[in-house]
Amino acid sequence: MMNDTQGKERYLSAFKSYQGNGAAGGPAWLRELRESAIASFGELGFPTTRDEDWKYTNVDPIVSTTFEWAGRIAKNHSAVGADEIFALSFTDPTSNRLVFINGAYSPELSSLRGLPRGARVESLADSLRADDTILHGHLSRYVRYREHSFAALNTAFVEDGALVVVPKGEVIEQPIHLVFVSLGEDRPMVSHPRNLIVVGEGSQARIVESHIGTGRIAYFANAVTELIGGEGAVIEHYLLQREADAGFHIGTLEAQLGRQCTLVAHCITLGGSLVRNNVHLVLNGEGAECNLNGLYLLDGTQHVDNHTEIEHCMPRAKSLELYKGILSGRARGVFDGKILVHKDAQKSDARQTNKNLLLSEDAVINTKPQLEIYADDVKCSHGSTVGQLDRDALFYLRSRGVDFEAAQSLLSYAFANDVISGIKIASLRDHLNDYLLTQFRSHLYASHP
């Protein structure tokens, strides 16, 4: 394992250079935030497998690679075409979207129209330059960068990403797509996309956040999204990760939900060499609800770690969590989910389930569902399963003339469908259905008789 000090010093040195190249010219509060974040990173260093939360995930491949900060490199948005972006991210060409290449906003690939009066969907960099009051009031108020080193790094290098603001009482009918493209072209690069989503009281919005990659060179996408839901807001958030085979991705979703706010969140992981999804949802108002769904489809030597935490802070909050994994080849998966019910969160209803399907003898899953309850009037449950395809179901299908590969495809698709069927955006659901069926019919079963 690489010396953690060497890796840490590389990023501390990069930050000093970043300060000298314009970072010191932003608003005073932003400079202070960046300096606070890099100080936290300096104290924390990179996590190791000695840390309980990272017990099964070794980030040495990230630490030992020398990445260039993508913000220093001339932006070459012509290196990837719109059609390729739409295909990889399952984005319709007619959609409202912001597209970012290596962390930088690409106006020529973006398109916005038909937004309600007062709604804002724009580049975070533009808002930072304008010293926006919403950013000053919300940015980094929720993400725990003093406790988590990758979130601290993102905050120290915060520069661009998406700002989405939905005013009180407004409904945005069409989904808003935030597409982040990493180009693994000629050298290892790192980007730190940062998103702030604020949905006002009684408002409704659907956000699709996609992280995709191309090329064969290693890259590192270190992303953070802060989502704030006002009283009575209804929010759908879809996180799609389809990184390239050589891509590293560390993603953090930090959500704060007010009274009677409802969030439906999906996390779909389809690619990447090493992926870590940190999801932290705080039900901070009475009657707040969240429905958290995850699907990870792994093959080859992929490693995907889903680390979720749902906090019930106020009475009558409700959470429902379902994560499913399908692993083949020598893939490694991790699910570490915690539900924390605080003392004042009486009459909470929390249910957590993790189910995993192993399609090869060499695939491995480590699963750890947890409940931590400090209230005495609650309904809570959690559980996990790990298994293979049902032999009786396989036998039944084959006895009806279905060949072995097709039978596995059908049963695997049925296993994943619990998550996919919950996606309410029809075009996204259809694209995912087509993708899964294609995958199940092809290389996932090439090794089976």
C-alpha distance (Angstrom), angle and dihedral (degrees) to the residues before:
residue distance angle dihedral
M1 . . .
M2 3.78 . .
N3 3.76 119.2 .
D4 3.81 104.8 -92.6
T5 3.80 90.4 -145.6
Q6 3.80 91.9 61.1
G7 3.79 92.8 51.7
K8 3.78 92.3 45.2
E9 3.79 93.6 49.1
R10 3.79 90.5 52.7
Y11 3.81 91.1 60.5
L12 3.81 93.7 41.3
S13 3.80 88.6 53.8
A14 3.81 90.6 47.1
F15 3.80 89.6 53.7
K16 3.80 91.9 53.5
S17 3.78 88.5 52.7
Y18 3.81 89.9 46.2
Q19 3.80 90.1 54.6
G20 3.76 90.2 52.4
N21 3.80 92.5 50.3
G22 3.80 98.6 59.6
A23 3.80 108.1 -65.9
A24 3.79 89.9 108.6
G25 3.80 89.8 60.5
G26 3.83 97.4 71.2
P27 3.79 128.3 94.9
A28 3.81 115.7 -55.6
W29 3.81 92.9 -113.2
L30 3.82 90.8 53.1
R31 3.79 92.9 50.2
E32 3.79 89.8 50.0
L33 3.82 90.7 48.6
R34 3.79 92.9 50.9
E35 3.80 92.3 47.7
S36 3.81 91.6 47.9
A37 3.80 90.3 50.3
I38 3.80 95.8 49.2
A39 3.81 89.2 47.6
S40 3.81 88.7 53.8
F41 3.79 90.6 49.3
G42 3.78 90.0 49.9
E43 3.80 90.2 54.7
L44 3.80 96.0 42.3
G45 3.79 101.9 40.6
F46 3.79 118.4 -173.9
P47 3.81 119.0 -38.6
T48 3.80 118.7 -108.5
T49 3.78 134.6 -162.7
R50 3.81 87.0 -95.7
D51 3.82 87.1 72.6
E52 3.80 109.8 87.2
D53 3.81 93.2 -136.1
W54 3.82 90.0 54.1
K55 3.79 98.3 37.3
Y56 3.81 94.6 124.2
T57 3.81 99.4 31.9
N58 3.79 122.1 75.3
V59 3.82 111.5 -164.2
D60 3.80 94.2 -172.7
P61 3.85 91.3 111.5
I62 3.81 86.6 62.8
V63 3.79 96.3 40.8
S64 3.81 94.4 47.4
T65 3.82 95.4 50.2
T66 3.79 118.1 88.2
F67 3.79 105.5 -135.0
E68 3.77 125.7 -172.1
W69 3.76 115.2 -136.6
A70 3.81 105.8 -108.2
G71 3.81 90.9 -142.9
R72 3.81 89.9 69.7
I73 3.79 94.6 53.6
A74 3.79 123.5 84.3
K75 3.76 109.4 -97.9
N76 3.80 111.0 -109.9
H77 3.78 103.4 -175.5
S78 3.80 91.6 161.6
A79 3.82 89.9 70.7
V80 3.80 90.2 84.2
G81 3.78 128.2 39.7
A82 3.79 128.7 -134.0
D83 3.81 92.8 -118.6
E84 3.80 91.6 55.3
I85 3.81 90.8 48.7
F86 3.80 92.6 49.8
A87 3.81 92.1 48.1
L88 3.80 95.9 48.1
S89 3.80 95.3 44.2
F90 3.83 96.9 39.4
T91 3.80 88.2 -124.4
D92 3.80 120.8 153.7
P93 3.83 113.1 -126.1
T94 3.82 90.1 -128.6
S95 3.82 94.7 53.8
N96 3.79 128.7 114.9
R97 3.78 102.9 -105.9
L98 3.76 148.8 160.0
V99 3.81 114.1 -151.4
F100 3.80 124.3 -160.4
I101 3.80 125.2 -168.7
N102 3.81 114.4 -156.2
G103 3.79 88.3 -17.5
A104 3.83 96.6 -50.5
Y105 3.81 124.8 111.7
S106 3.81 115.5 -107.1
P107 3.83 109.7 -157.5
E108 3.80 92.7 -177.3
L109 3.82 91.7 60.2
S110 3.81 95.0 41.2
S111 3.79 128.7 85.0
L112 3.81 132.1 -173.5
R113 3.78 130.1 175.6
G114 3.78 141.3 143.4
L115 3.81 97.2 31.7
P116 3.82 116.7 155.1
R117 3.79 119.6 -104.5
G118 3.79 111.3 -79.1
A119 3.80 95.5 17.9
R120 3.79 115.3 127.6
V121 3.80 127.5 -156.7
E122 3.78 109.2 165.6
S123 3.77 149.2 127.5
L124 3.79 113.8 -67.5
A125 3.80 90.2 -142.2
D126 3.80 91.7 61.7
S127 3.80 91.1 50.5
L128 3.80 92.3 47.9
R129 3.78 91.2 53.3
A130 3.81 88.8 51.5
D131 3.83 91.5 50.1
D132 3.80 90.0 -124.6
T133 3.82 114.8 -152.5
I134 3.83 92.9 -140.3
L135 3.79 90.0 56.9
H136 3.77 91.1 47.3
G137 3.80 89.9 51.9
H138 3.80 99.2 44.6
L139 3.80 115.1 17.2
S140 3.82 110.3 112.1
R141 3.82 92.8 -7.3
Y142 3.81 89.9 117.8
V143 3.80 110.6 25.3
R144 3.80 110.9 91.8
Y145 3.77 97.9 -130.5
R146 3.81 92.7 152.9
E147 3.81 88.5 63.8
H148 3.80 103.6 35.1
S149 3.79 121.4 56.6
F150 3.81 98.8 -154.4
A151 3.80 91.2 50.7
A152 3.81 87.6 48.8
L153 3.82 90.7 52.9
N154 3.79 91.6 49.6
T155 3.80 91.0 49.8
A156 3.79 93.2 47.6
F157 3.81 91.1 53.0
V158 3.81 96.7 35.5
E159 3.78 109.0 149.4
D160 3.80 114.8 129.9
G161 3.76 142.9 12.3
A162 3.78 134.0 104.3
L163 3.79 132.6 -42.5
V164 3.81 113.3 -162.9
V165 3.79 119.2 -179.9
V166 3.80 122.7 176.1
P167 3.83 112.8 -171.3
K168 3.77 124.4 -132.7
G169 3.81 114.3 -68.8
E170 3.81 96.7 5.6
V171 3.80 125.7 131.2
I172 3.81 121.1 -154.0
E173 3.77 104.7 -158.9
Q174 3.80 100.0 -171.8
P175 3.83 120.4 64.4
I176 3.79 117.1 -106.7
H177 3.80 112.3 -134.4
L178 3.80 120.3 -152.5
V179 3.80 106.9 -169.1
F180 3.82 121.5 -170.1
V181 3.80 116.3 -170.1
S182 3.81 123.4 -168.1
L183 3.79 116.5 -162.9
G184 3.79 114.4 -151.1
E185 3.78 92.7 -166.9
D186 3.82 118.2 134.1
R187 3.81 108.6 -20.2
P188 3.83 138.1 19.7
M189 3.79 109.7 -88.9
V190 3.79 135.6 -176.8
S191 3.79 127.5 -150.5
H192 3.81 130.1 -175.6
P193 3.83 108.2 -154.0
R194 3.79 113.1 -168.5
N195 3.81 125.9 -166.2
L196 3.79 131.8 -172.7
I197 3.80 117.7 -168.6
V198 3.80 119.3 -176.1
V199 3.80 117.6 -178.5
G200 3.78 112.5 -173.2
E201 3.78 132.0 -137.6
G202 3.81 112.9 -58.7
S203 3.81 93.0 -0.7
Q204 3.79 130.3 132.4
A205 3.80 130.6 -147.4
R206 3.79 141.7 158.9
I207 3.80 118.1 -149.0
V208 3.81 125.3 -171.7
E209 3.80 112.4 -165.5
S210 3.81 112.8 -169.5
H211 3.80 127.8 -174.4
I212 3.78 114.3 -169.3
G213 3.79 136.3 163.4
T214 3.78 142.0 -161.6
G215 3.79 136.2 -164.8
R216 3.78 134.6 41.2
I217 3.81 101.3 -95.1
A218 3.80 118.2 99.2
Y219 3.79 117.2 -102.9
F220 3.79 134.8 172.5
A221 3.79 124.7 -137.6
N222 3.81 111.6 -169.2
A223 3.81 105.4 -175.5
V224 3.81 134.0 179.9
T225 3.81 127.8 -172.9
E226 3.80 123.5 -173.1
L227 3.80 114.4 -164.4
I228 3.81 123.7 -171.9
G229 3.79 120.6 -171.1
G230 3.80 119.3 -165.0
E231 3.79 127.5 -146.0
G232 3.80 111.3 -55.6
A233 3.81 93.7 -0.7
V234 3.82 119.0 150.2
I235 3.79 114.4 -148.3
E236 3.78 135.3 177.1
H237 3.80 116.7 -166.6
Y238 3.79 122.0 -175.3
L239 3.80 120.2 -170.3
L240 3.80 113.8 -166.8
Q241 3.80 119.2 -176.6
R242 3.77 117.8 -170.8
E243 3.76 102.3 155.1
A244 3.82 122.3 170.5
D245 3.80 120.0 -93.6
A246 3.81 91.7 -98.8
G247 3.80 95.2 42.9
F248 3.79 126.4 115.8
H249 3.80 117.8 -154.4
I250 3.79 130.2 -174.3
G251 3.80 110.6 178.4
T252 3.79 131.5 -177.9
L253 3.79 126.4 -166.9
E254 3.80 114.1 -172.4
A255 3.81 115.0 -177.3
Q256 3.81 131.0 -178.7
L257 3.81 115.9 -167.0
G258 3.78 123.3 -163.2
R259 3.80 130.6 -152.7
Q260 3.84 113.6 -41.4
C261 3.81 90.1 -6.4
T262 3.81 115.5 149.8
L263 3.80 123.9 -153.6
V264 3.79 125.8 -176.2
A265 3.81 109.0 -170.2
H266 3.80 129.5 -177.4
C267 3.81 126.5 -169.6
I268 3.82 114.0 -166.5
T269 3.82 118.0 -178.9
L270 3.79 117.5 -170.9
G271 3.82 106.0 151.2
G272 3.77 148.9 18.8
S273 3.78 136.5 93.7
L274 3.81 96.6 -113.7
V275 3.79 119.2 9.8
R276 3.79 129.9 176.3
N277 3.82 120.1 -174.9
N278 3.81 114.7 -164.9
V279 3.81 111.8 -169.7
H280 3.81 120.3 179.2
L281 3.80 117.8 175.5
V282 3.81 120.5 -177.5
L283 3.81 117.1 -162.7
N284 3.78 93.5 -155.8
G285 3.80 100.1 165.5
E286 3.78 134.4 60.5
G287 3.80 112.1 -90.5
A288 3.81 94.8 11.3
E289 3.81 115.1 154.8
C290 3.79 136.5 -162.2
N291 3.77 133.3 -176.4
L292 3.81 110.5 -163.9
N293 3.79 119.2 -170.0
G294 3.79 129.2 178.0
L295 3.79 137.1 -177.0
Y296 3.80 125.5 -178.1
L297 3.80 121.0 -175.4
L298 3.81 110.4 -169.0
D299 3.79 134.3 -178.0
G300 3.79 139.8 160.9
T301 3.81 111.1 12.5
Q302 3.80 97.6 -30.2
H303 3.79 119.2 146.3
V304 3.82 118.9 -157.3
D305 3.81 124.2 176.5
N306 3.81 119.3 -169.1
H307 3.78 111.2 -165.8
T308 3.82 113.6 -179.7
E309 3.79 133.9 175.8
I310 3.80 126.5 -178.2
E311 3.79 117.7 -171.5
H312 3.81 121.6 -159.6
C313 3.80 104.6 -158.5
M314 3.82 103.3 160.3
P315 3.84 136.1 40.2
R316 3.81 124.9 -79.5
A317 3.76 95.8 16.0
K318 3.80 118.4 150.7
S319 3.79 132.4 -155.6
L320 3.78 131.4 179.7
E321 3.81 118.9 -174.1
L322 3.80 128.1 -175.5
Y323 3.82 122.8 171.8
K324 3.79 122.7 176.4
G325 3.78 129.6 -173.5
I326 3.81 132.4 -166.4
L327 3.80 113.1 -167.7
S328 3.78 131.7 -177.2
G329 3.80 137.6 160.7
R330 3.82 111.1 23.6
A331 3.79 94.4 -39.1
R332 3.81 121.5 149.1
G333 3.78 123.5 -148.2
V334 3.80 132.7 -174.0
F335 3.78 129.1 -166.6
D336 3.80 116.5 -176.4
G337 3.79 110.3 169.1
K338 3.79 128.1 171.9
I339 3.78 130.9 -174.2
L340 3.81 112.3 -164.0
V341 3.82 117.7 -166.5
H342 3.79 112.0 -167.6
K343 3.80 124.7 -146.3
D344 3.81 94.8 -101.2
A345 3.83 94.1 48.1
Q346 3.80 96.4 93.1
K347 3.81 118.9 168.3
S348 3.79 91.3 24.0
D349 3.80 118.2 161.2
A350 3.81 113.8 -153.8
R351 3.79 128.6 167.7
Q352 3.80 126.9 175.8
T353 3.81 129.2 -176.6
N354 3.79 132.4 175.4
K355 3.82 120.2 -174.3
N356 3.78 126.4 -179.6
L357 3.79 133.7 -169.1
L358 3.80 117.9 -159.2
L359 3.81 114.2 -159.3
S360 3.80 98.1 -179.9
E361 3.77 137.6 39.8
D362 3.80 92.6 -119.7
A363 3.82 98.2 52.5
V364 3.82 114.6 104.2
I365 3.81 133.2 -163.8
N366 3.81 127.0 -173.0
T367 3.78 111.0 -163.5
K368 3.78 128.4 -176.3
P369 3.83 117.9 172.4
Q370 3.81 113.2 -176.6
L371 3.79 140.4 -170.7
E372 3.80 122.9 -164.1
I373 3.80 110.8 -177.8
Y374 3.81 128.5 -177.9
A375 3.83 97.9 164.8
D376 3.80 123.4 80.3
D377 3.83 102.8 -150.3
V378 3.80 104.2 61.9
K379 3.80 143.3 115.4
C380 3.80 110.0 -137.3
S381 3.78 135.6 158.3
H382 3.78 138.4 166.0
G383 3.77 138.0 177.5
S384 3.78 146.9 152.6
T385 3.79 138.4 -151.2
V386 3.80 133.6 -163.6
G387 3.78 121.1 -170.7
Q388 3.77 150.9 121.9
L389 3.77 132.2 -100.3
D390 3.79 114.4 -62.9
R391 3.82 107.4 -95.9
D392 3.80 92.3 -153.2
A393 3.80 91.1 53.7
L394 3.81 90.1 48.2
F395 3.79 91.1 49.3
Y396 3.80 91.2 48.6
L397 3.80 93.2 52.5
R398 3.80 93.4 45.3
S399 3.78 90.9 49.0
R400 3.80 86.9 57.6
G401 3.80 91.7 56.0
V402 3.80 99.4 -93.5
D403 3.82 111.4 138.3
F404 3.80 120.6 -124.7
E405 3.79 97.1 -103.1
A406 3.80 93.9 47.1
A407 3.82 91.1 47.6
Q408 3.80 91.0 53.6
S409 3.78 90.3 46.8
L410 3.79 92.7 52.9
L411 3.81 94.5 47.0
S412 3.81 93.7 45.3
Y413 3.79 91.3 48.8
A414 3.81 90.1 50.0
F415 3.81 89.0 51.7
A416 3.81 91.8 53.6
N417 3.79 95.1 41.4
D418 3.82 94.2 81.7
V419 3.78 87.7 70.9
I420 3.81 99.8 34.8
S421 3.81 93.5 49.3
G422 3.81 89.2 59.4
I423 3.82 91.6 64.0
K424 3.79 106.4 104.5
I425 3.81 98.1 -167.6
A426 3.80 100.9 91.4
S427 3.80 97.6 -155.7
L428 3.81 92.9 50.3
R429 3.79 91.7 46.0
D430 3.82 91.8 49.8
H431 3.81 92.7 48.9
L432 3.80 91.0 50.0
N433 3.79 91.7 47.4
D434 3.80 90.8 53.0
Y435 3.79 92.0 46.1
L436 3.81 94.0 50.0
L437 3.79 93.8 47.4
T438 3.80 90.4 50.1
Q439 3.80 92.0 49.1
F440 3.77 94.1 47.4
R441 3.79 91.2 49.9
S442 3.79 95.2 49.9
H443 3.78 137.0 36.7
L444 3.81 98.5 -8.1
Y445 3.79 89.4 76.2
A446 3.78 101.4 29.8
S447 3.80 90.0 108.7
H448 3.82 95.2 53.8
P449 3.83 124.3 90.6
